[in-house]
Amino acid sequence: MSKLIMLGIGNGGTLDLYNTCFVIQNNNGIFLVDTGGSIEIIKRLKKVNIDIKDIKHIFISHSHTDHILGLIWMFKKLGRASINGEIKTKINIYCNDVVYKSIT
C-alpha cells in the first residue's frame, strides 16, 4: 500500500497555496518529488516524521527555484550524516538534462 504525503513547500508566486513537493511512501521506501525552494523541506519532512536519511530516491520535475533549491539544504544535512557514517547507500536523483545542469 502506498501513502501520498503532501509537503507543500513550493512558492511559485502564491501567497498561501503551496502545491509542490510531496512524498510517496510504500514498502519499497520513500520517493520524494521536488524539494521546494528553501530550508523548509527539512522542517516539513521532520513534521511528517520522515527521516531525511531514509530518502533514497528524489525526482526533480523541472528547474524552477521553487522545485530545486531545497535540494541544497538536503545535501548539507545529508553530507553531515554521510561524514558521520549514518548513510551508507547512494541517493538517486531523477531529472532531465536542464535540471541536471542547474543542480550541478
Backbone as CSV, one residue per row, in Angstrom:
resi,resn,N_x,N_y,N_z,CA_x,CA_y,CA_z,C_x,C_y,C_z
1,MET,0.838,-1.174,0.000,0.000,0.000,0.000,0.887,1.244,0.000
2,SER,0.568,2.186,-0.847,1.326,3.433,-0.936,0.612,4.545,-0.183
3,LYS,1.420,5.471,0.299,0.898,6.622,1.026,1.438,7.878,0.354
4,LEU,0.575,8.839,0.087,0.965,10.115,-0.500,0.937,11.172,0.597
5,ILE,2.084,11.842,0.786,2.181,12.875,1.820,2.529,14.185,1.130
6,MET,1.609,15.133,1.183,1.842,16.442,0.585,2.646,17.294,1.559
7,LEU,3.783,17.812,1.080,4.620,18.664,1.915,4.350,20.142,1.688
8,GLY,3.925,20.483,0.467,3.517,21.847,0.179,4.537,22.913,0.485
9,ILE,5.702,22.823,-0.113,6.778,23.753,0.203,6.977,24.811,-0.864
10,GLY,6.646,24.512,-2.092,6.936,25.420,-3.191,6.243,26.750,-3.052
11,ASN,6.848,27.777,-3.579,6.256,29.104,-3.506,5.570,29.472,-4.806
12,GLY,6.293,29.490,-5.880,5.706,29.727,-7.189,4.846,30.974,-7.283
13,GLY,5.118,31.977,-6.466,4.373,33.230,-6.555,3.039,33.220,-5.826
14,THR,2.728,32.177,-5.085,1.458,32.144,-4.370,1.623,32.741,-2.979
15,LEU,0.523,33.135,-2.393,0.568,33.713,-1.049,0.389,32.657,0.038
16,ASP,-0.561,31.761,-0.144,-0.817,30.760,0.886,-1.246,29.413,0.311
17,LEU,-1.065,29.209,-0.951,-1.488,27.982,-1.607,-0.262,27.307,-2.194
18,TYR,0.264,26.330,-1.491,1.502,25.688,-1.898,1.200,24.337,-2.514
19,ASN,1.756,24.089,-3.666,1.352,22.884,-4.381,2.493,21.994,-4.833
20,THR,3.711,22.304,-4.501,4.800,21.450,-4.943,5.353,20.657,-3.781
21,CYS,6.051,19.606,-4.094,6.791,18.812,-3.130,5.891,17.837,-2.378
22,PHE,6.090,16.568,-2.665,5.356,15.532,-1.946,6.188,14.263,-1.870
23,VAL,5.742,13.351,-1.024,6.431,12.086,-0.806,5.473,10.956,-1.130
24,ILE,5.985,9.945,-1.817,5.265,8.693,-1.991,6.011,7.679,-1.131
25,GLN,5.298,7.091,-0.198,5.916,6.165,0.741,5.203,4.818,0.641
26,ASN,5.999,3.746,0.454,5.431,2.403,0.414,6.473,1.396,0.893
27,ASN,6.216,0.129,0.681,7.132,-0.924,1.142,8.495,-0.845,0.469
28,ASN,8.588,-0.187,-0.680,9.862,-0.039,-1.382,10.691,1.129,-0.864
29,GLY,10.105,1.963,-0.020,10.848,3.088,0.531,10.128,4.411,0.365
30,ILE,10.926,5.464,0.343,10.415,6.836,0.271,10.912,7.485,-1.008
31,PHE,9.993,8.034,-1.780,10.287,8.687,-3.049,9.836,10.143,-2.916
32,LEU,10.781,11.071,-2.921,10.483,12.499,-2.791,10.359,13.123,-4.175
33,VAL,9.284,13.860,-4.392,9.084,14.562,-5.657,9.219,16.060,-5.397
34,ASP,10.251,16.639,-5.983,10.630,18.043,-5.822,11.051,18.320,-4.377
35,THR,11.803,19.400,-4.201,12.360,19.681,-2.873,11.986,21.063,-2.357
36,GLY,11.109,21.738,-3.040,10.720,23.066,-2.595,11.824,24.078,-2.842
37,GLY,11.625,25.275,-2.329,12.552,26.354,-2.632,13.377,26.857,-1.470
38,SER,13.418,26.094,-0.367,14.147,26.611,0.796,14.447,25.503,1.800
39,ILE,14.974,25.921,2.933,15.258,25.005,4.038,13.969,24.405,4.606
40,GLU,12.851,24.933,4.211,11.549,24.449,4.688,11.375,22.943,4.438
41,ILE,12.044,22.403,3.427,11.956,20.963,3.149,12.365,20.152,4.375
42,ILE,13.408,20.582,5.051,13.895,19.871,6.235,12.836,19.913,7.337
43,LYS,12.240,21.072,7.537,11.224,21.232,8.574,9.978,20.406,8.274
44,ARG,9.550,20.425,7.008,8.327,19.695,6.651,8.515,18.185,6.740
45,LEU,9.683,17.688,6.337,9.942,16.253,6.456,9.920,15.838,7.925
46,LYS,10.530,16.652,8.759,10.542,16.358,10.191,9.119,16.374,10.752
47,LYS,8.315,17.323,10.306,6.939,17.462,10.783,6.097,16.218,10.487
48,VAL,6.369,15.560,9.352,5.606,14.352,8.994,6.364,13.073,9.365
49,ASN,7.372,13.227,10.231,8.137,12.098,10.769,8.878,11.283,9.715
50,ILE,9.444,11.969,8.741,10.293,11.308,7.752,11.730,11.723,8.004
51,ASP,12.568,10.744,8.266,13.994,10.994,8.473,14.630,11.186,7.102
52,ILE,15.277,12.295,6.907,15.896,12.613,5.616,16.849,11.513,5.161
53,LYS,17.462,10.817,6.101,18.413,9.746,5.761,17.725,8.533,5.149
54,ASP,16.401,8.446,5.278,15.654,7.320,4.716,15.242,7.552,3.263
55,ILE,15.446,8.755,2.763,15.065,9.062,1.374,16.192,8.608,0.452
56,LYS,15.885,7.713,-0.454,16.890,7.176,-1.376,16.597,7.547,-2.832
57,HIS,15.421,8.120,-3.076,15.037,8.481,-4.438,14.383,9.864,-4.439
58,ILE,14.892,10.738,-5.298,14.359,12.095,-5.432,14.132,12.379,-6.914
59,PHE,12.945,12.838,-7.239,12.617,13.241,-8.612,12.437,14.752,-8.618
60,ILE,13.181,15.426,-9.496,13.036,16.874,-9.664,12.333,17.104,-10.997
61,SER,11.140,17.682,-10.949,10.312,17.803,-12.155,10.835,18.826,-13.154
62,HIS,11.343,19.948,-12.663,11.890,20.970,-13.551,12.768,21.927,-12.750
63,SER,13.435,22.830,-13.439,14.495,23.610,-12.808,14.065,24.931,-12.186
64,HIS,12.786,25.149,-11.980,12.377,26.373,-11.285,12.875,26.314,-9.849
65,THR,13.251,27.472,-9.321,13.853,27.516,-7.989,12.946,26.949,-6.901
66,ASP,11.631,27.084,-7.059,10.730,26.563,-6.025,10.602,25.038,-6.081
67,HIS,11.356,24.407,-6.965,11.383,22.948,-7.053,12.749,22.360,-6.726
68,ILE,13.812,23.175,-6.843,15.158,22.598,-6.681,15.990,23.159,-5.525
69,LEU,15.703,24.345,-5.043,16.593,24.941,-4.043,16.616,24.200,-2.706
70,GLY,15.549,23.508,-2.370,15.545,22.712,-1.147,16.588,21.616,-1.182
71,LEU,16.969,21.203,-2.382,17.980,20.159,-2.546,19.316,20.577,-1.929
72,ILE,19.645,21.850,-1.995,20.892,22.353,-1.404,20.899,22.079,0.103
73,TRP,19.785,22.354,0.764,19.688,22.135,2.211,19.716,20.649,2.536
74,MET,19.109,19.866,1.667,19.154,18.415,1.878,20.583,17.903,1.738
75,PHE,21.312,18.378,0.726,22.713,17.973,0.544,23.545,18.333,1.776
76,LYS,23.296,19.504,2.326,24.043,19.935,3.504,23.800,18.982,4.674
77,LYS,22.551,18.685,4.932,22.206,17.800,6.042,22.678,16.367,5.766
78,LEU,22.496,15.892,4.552,22.916,14.536,4.198,24.435,14.410,4.186
79,GLY,25.115,15.487,3.812,26.577,15.482,3.827,27.108,15.245,5.226
80,ARG,26.515,15.922,6.188,26.908,15.724,7.588,26.649,14.290,8.027
81,ALA,25.487,13.759,7.655,25.139,12.388,8.033,26.101,11.395,7.392
82,SER,26.505,11.672,6.166,27.442,10.797,5.465,28.815,10.809,6.143
83,ILE,29.282,11.990,6.503,30.575,12.118,7.195,30.546,11.374,8.522
84,ASN,29.398,11.414,9.191,29.261,10.740,10.480,29.010,9.233,10.343
85,GLY,28.984,8.730,9.098,28.782,7.304,8.864,27.343,6.847,8.993
86,GLU,26.397,7.779,8.997,24.988,7.439,9.153,24.332,7.032,7.841
87,ILE,24.980,7.312,6.717,24.449,6.959,5.396,25.484,6.113,4.678
88,LYS,25.055,4.966,4.219,25.988,4.070,3.552,25.552,3.708,2.135
89,THR,24.378,4.171,1.728,23.881,3.880,0.387,23.729,5.172,-0.400
90,LYS,23.712,5.055,-1.704,23.595,6.249,-2.547,22.153,6.739,-2.600
91,ILE,22.021,7.980,-2.985,20.718,8.589,-3.198,20.584,8.830,-4.690
92,ASN,19.503,8.355,-5.271,19.262,8.514,-6.701,18.443,9.774,-6.948
93,ILE,18.927,10.604,-7.861,18.183,11.795,-8.261,17.806,11.623,-9.719
94,TYR,16.513,11.728,-9.991,15.983,11.574,-11.335,15.558,12.944,-11.845
95,CYS,16.035,13.298,-13.045,15.713,14.605,-13.597,16.090,14.646,-15.074
96,ASN,15.704,15.724,-15.729,16.092,15.891,-17.128,17.430,16.641,-17.199
97,ASP,17.942,16.815,-18.405,19.251,17.447,-18.598,19.312,18.895,-18.092
98,VAL,18.220,19.630,-18.236,18.195,21.020,-17.792,18.305,21.090,-16.260
99,VAL,17.569,20.235,-15.585,17.639,20.192,-14.126,19.038,19.755,-13.689
100,TYR,19.572,18.746,-14.349,20.919,18.263,-14.003,21.952,19.397,-14.072
101,LYS,21.873,20.163,-15.144,22.796,21.275,-15.312,22.597,22.325,-14.208
102,SER,21.353,22.555,-13.820,21.062,23.537,-12.767,21.599,23.108,-11.416
103,ILE,21.470,21.839,-11.092,21.885,21.411,-9.755,23.357,21.090,-9.656
104,THR,24.013,20.892,-10.800,25.454,20.653,-10.726,26.208,21.946,-10.830
